Amino acid sequence: MRRLVSTDEVRVRLINRQEVALLDVRDEATFAVAHPLFAASVPLGRLDAQVLDRVPRINTPVVVYDDGEGLASKAVDRLVGLGYSDVSVLDGGLSGWQVAGGELFRDVNVPSKAFGELVEARRHTPSLAAEELQYKLEDLEDLVILDARRFEEYRTMSIPTATSVPGAELVYRVRELAPRPETLVVVNCAGRTRSIIGAQSLVNAGIPNRVMALRNGTIGWLLAGLELDRGQSRRFPVVSPRNQSIAAADARAVADRAGVRRVSDEQMQSWIGDNLRTLYRFDVRTPEEFATGHLPQFRSAPGGQLVQETDYFAPVRGARIVLVDDDGVRANMTGSWLAQMGWDVHVWGGALQAGALETGPWRPRNSPSTLLEAPEPKPYKKPYEGTDNPREAMQAYLEWEYGLAAQLERDGTHHFRVI
């Protein structure tokens, strides 16, 4: 007999900030049709490869669900086999959640996207339409366009003249790219979230330039009938000591205002040994910097993507998060957003000492030889990635994003706030 947990019990844990990992074990494409706000997509076929990193404490309360496909029972058996000791099944699955009055969301990375809409609604983040930006480019106005997505996404398609500056790098790098206060800074992504969060990061940090988000990102550009570039390679520059010092002070001020706390070496050691609280440790620098040298047990989670994909990197809602960088900017700016999203977030301020570092890219804990045999999960084609999405799908995606703030109000489990 599988132990069942009700929708109300899960919601109470979320509202009371108690730890819970709500795992949807269907494929991601099916997950994207409908799921609870803080559910994390961990398809059964990828469970073994992912869960030990994504749910690192094996006595975490884990609740799995499907929608009647029979996957949840298999997931329970596998999780117990991996050593997890507090595993249950959501009573009634996805349908039970809805019948009990739980709000359902679609698409992926929804907590971050909904939070981005809340930020824009509360802070009225400045923005401009694709047509306005095109006119400014044609008139050779003094402006820079900073693409806040991953470099790989930027390479696929980008706004003409844009430079790749992934999210957490913006406050760190902007003074090198826009040294004149008169230069307009435009931040874009594929849709809305990273444009809003990126532009608001620069506003929060108090840079002297006028800052605007490109409304609806590359989707808005395409819907306006404009051409995107392909295969560009413009990347952010090295930061001067003076600009690094200014950015570090600005980022620390924003983090303090958001409630980000500091953690000492001694406190870190006690948290590492605490088997009653999940601890996530993230290095928020670029993957290239991480590979050059990183602290053991820290996972590579570039800051912009961590804020965008909290459901992927940290599916245990209520967990503790510790961030590290080597410049005093990226961890503080990343932490400022995670704190506003309701996370208990801390910045570790120690230096990255060469003798204590490991090298190479981040690797998952579980070996491929131990993986569960299961069908390959059905991939989810995101309407904001790639270059061949139907216009109708892109427009529908934007209209869905506009409605997320209202869904947050109906859901009531999020603890989001905006400074």
N, C-alpha and C positions, 0 to 999 in steps of 0.2 A: 504494500500500500504506500503510495506516494504521499508525503506530507503536503497538505494544501495550505496556501496563504490567500486571504481574501484581498480584493482591491482596497478595501478600507484599511486593512492592516498595512499595506504598502504605502498608501497615501499618508497615514499617520506617521510612519517612519520618515517620510520625506518632509512633512510639515514640521516635525520635531527635530530635524537635522540629525537623525540617527542614521548610521550607515546601512546602506542596502545597495545591492547590485541587481538591477532588473534586466535580465538578458533575454532578448528575442532571438531564438535559435533557428528561425526560418532564414531563407536566403535574403540578401540585402534588397533585391528588387521587390520582394513581397513586403518586407519590413517598411520600405519607403511608401507603400500605399497607405498604411495606417499603423500607428503605434503610440503608446504613452510618451509624454514629454521626455522623461528621463530614462526611457528604455535605451539599451545599447544593442546594436546589431552584432551578434556573434554567431554567425551561421554554424550549424552543427558540423559541417565539413571543415571548418577552420577553428573549432573550439579548442582542440589540443594545441594548435600552433599559437593561439593568442591568449588564452584565458590566464595562464600563470603570470603574464606580464600585465594584463589589463585588470586582473583581480588578484593582486600579489599576496594578500593575507588569506590563508586557506580556511580560517574560521570566520570569514566575512559572511554575513547573511546574504545568500544568493537566492534569487527567485527567478526561475526560468518559465518561459511560456511559448506556446505556438498558437495556432487557431484551429486546432482539431486535427492536425496532420500526423500526430503521433511522434513528433520530434522531441518534445519536452521530456518524456520518459527516458529516451535514449540519452539525452543530455544529462539528466540526473545521474544515471549509471556511470557515465564517463567522468563527471565531476567528482563523484564519490571515489571512483577509481584513481583519480589524480590527487586525492587526499582532502578534498573539501568536506567540511564536517557539518555545515549548516545550510543545506540545500533543500529548497521546496519548490513546488509548482504553483503558479498563479491559478487560483480556482476559476474555472471557466475559460481560461486563456484570454486571448484578446477580446473575444465576444463578451466574456464575463466582465472584463474591465469596462466595456461600453455599457452593458446592462446596469452595472453598479453606479453609473453616472460619471465615470472617468472620461476626461477629454481625450480625443484622439488627434494626433498630428500626422502629417505626411512629410515625405522627403527625408533627407538625412541631415545630421548636424543641427537639428532643430533647436536645441537649447541656445546655441550661439546665435543662430539666425533670428530667433524670437527676441533675444536680448538686444541684438543690433537694432531691431525695429523700435524697441523700447527706448534705446539711447537716442535715436533720431527724434522720436516723439517728445522726449523730455528735454533734450538739449538743442533741438532745432539745428542739427548739424548742417552747416552751409553746403549747398550743392548746386551744380549746374547741369543742364541737359547736354546731350551729345551735340546737338546742333550749335549750341552756344560755344562749346569748346572748339568745334570745327571752325567757326567764324574767327575765333581768337588765333587759331593756328594759321589760318589763311592771312590774317592781318599781321602776323609775325609779332604778336604781343609777347611781352616778357613773362614767360611762364615755364614751369617744368611739370611733367606728368610722371607720377611715381606709381608703379604697378605693385600693389601690395600682396599679390598672390605668390605661390611657389614659383621658382625660376622655371620649372618644367612647364607650368601652365602659361607663363609669360611667353616662353619660346613657341608654344603652339599658336598663339594669336595675341596680338597686343595693339593698343592704341598707337597711332603714328607718333613718333618721337619719344615714347615712354621709356623709362628706365626701370629695371627690375629692382625693387626695394621691398622685400617681403616684410609684412606687418611689423614685427618687433624691431626691425632695423630702421624704421622711419624716423623716430626721434633721434636715434643715434647718428644717422647719416645725413639728415636733411640739410644741415648747414653747409655741407660740402657741395651739395647739388644746387642749393639756392642761397648763395652767400649774400646776395643783395636783398634787403628787407622789402624792396619794391616788387620782387618776383612773386607772381602768383603760383601757389603750389596746389596741384590737382592730384588727388589720390583716386585710383581706380582699382576695381577687381573685376570678376566676371559678372556678378550680379549686384548685390547691395551690401552685404554684411561687412566684408573686409574694407570696402570703400568708406563706409560710415565709421567703423571702429578706427581705421587708419587716420582719416581726417580728424576725427575727434581726439585721437591721441596727440596730434600736433597742436590742436587747439588747447587741450588740457595742459600740455607742456609749456604753453605760452610762447611759442616761436613768434618772431615779429612779423612774419609774412602773413598775407591773407591766404586762407586755406579753404579749399572746397573739395567735396567728394563728387566724382563723376556719377551722376544719377543713373542707376541701373547698369553701370559698368559696360563691359563689352556687349552684353545683351542689348542694352539701350542703344549702343553704337550701331549694331547690326539692324535693329528695328528702325533706326532712322535712315537706313539705306546707305550707310557709310562703309568704307572699306577698312578692314583690319590688316595690320602687318603680320607677316609670318616669319618665324625663324630668327627673330632678333636676339642679340646677345649683349645689349647694354646692361651693365651691372653696377651696383653702387660702388663708390670709391673708398679708399682708406681714409680713416678719420684722423684729423690732426689732434695733437694733445690738447690744444686750447678748446676745440669744439667738443672733444670727448668730455672735458671737465665741465663745460656748460651743460651738455646733455645729461651728464650724470646727476648734477644738482637739480635740474628740472625734473628728471624722472623720479628722483628720490622724493621730491616735494609732492608729486602726483601720487606716488605709492603711499606716502604717509597720510595724505588726505583720504585715500580709499580704505585705509585700515590695514595695509600690508604690514606684517610684523617681521622682526629679525630673529634669527635662530643662531645660537652659539654652537661650537663644536660639541660641548658637553651635552647640550640639549638634544642635538642630533643623535648622539650615541644612545641616549635614553629612548628616543622615539624609534630608532632602528630595532631595539630590543623589545618594544611594546607589542605584544600579540593581541591586544584588545582594540587597536586602532590602525587602520590602513594608512600607510605612508607612501605617497608618490614622490619620487625624486626626479626632477626634470632639468636637463641642461638646455637652455633656450637659445643658445647661439646657433649659427648655421651648421648644417651637417658636416661641412668641410672643416670647420673649426673643431667640432666635436671629434672627428676622426683623427685630427692632429694630436689631441690629448684631452682626456676627460676623466672625471672622478669615477672610481668604481661604483657600480650599482646605480649610477645616474643614467636615465634614458634620454636619448636625443629627441627633443620636442621643440623645434624652432618656434619661437614665441607666437608669431602670427598664426601658425597652424594650430598651436595648442589652444589658443583662444577660439579659433574657428571650429575645432574638433574636440571639444571637451568630452563629448560622449564616447569618442574613440579612445583618447588617451587616458581618461579617468572615469570609467563607468561606475565606480563605487561612489555614489552620491553621499556626502557627509564625511569623506576622507580628508586627511591632512595632506597639503601639497607643499613641497620645498623646491624652490627654484634657484638656479645658479647661473652666472655668466662670468665674464672676466673684465667687465667694463663698467658695471654699476648702472647700466641703462636698460638693457633688454629684460633682465629679470624684474626690475622695478616696474617697467611699463606693462609687462605681461601680468605681473602680480596685481597691478591696479585694476585690470579688467576682471581677472578671476575673482578678486575680492568682491567686486560689484555684482558678480554672478553668484554670490553666496558661498564661495569656497573659503575654507580656513587655510590661508596661504601665507607662506613665510619665505623670506629671501635669506639664503646662507651667504654671509659676507666674507668668508675666508678666501685667501688667494689660491689660485690653481697651481699648486707647487709641482714642478716637473717630476720630481722623484716619486710622487704618489699617483701619477696619472697612468691611465691605460690608453692605448691607441687603437685606431681602426673604427669602422662604422658600428652603429648599434646592431646587436643581434638578439633575436628572441631567445627566451630561456629554454624552450622545449626543442628537442632534436626532431628533425623530420622523420627519423626512423621510428619514432614513437607515435606518430599521428594516427588518429582514428580513420578508418576507411569509411568514407561517406561520399555521396555524390558531390561533384564540384558545384559550389553555390552559384546561383544565377546572378550575373553581374547587373548592377544598376547603372543605367546610362543617365548621367546627370544632365538636365536641360541647359546648364550654364557652362558645360565643358565641351570642347571639340568645336568643329566649325560647320557641322552639317545638321544642326538641330532645326526642326520645323519652326517657323515663326510663331505658329499657334502655341507650341509647347513653351517657347521662351516667354511669350506674353502671359500665358496662364501661370507660369512660375512666378513672375513678378507680381501678379495680382494676388497669388497665394501669400507671398511674403508680406504684402501690405496688411493682410488680415491677422498676422501673428500676434500683434500686441493685444488684440481683443481676445484671442485664444488664451493668452497668458492669464488674463483676468479670470476667465472661466475655469482654468485649471487650478490655480491657487496653491501650487506646491513649490514655487520656484525660489522665493527669497531674493529675487533680483532687486537691485537699487541702482540709482544713477547719481554720481557725484556732480 
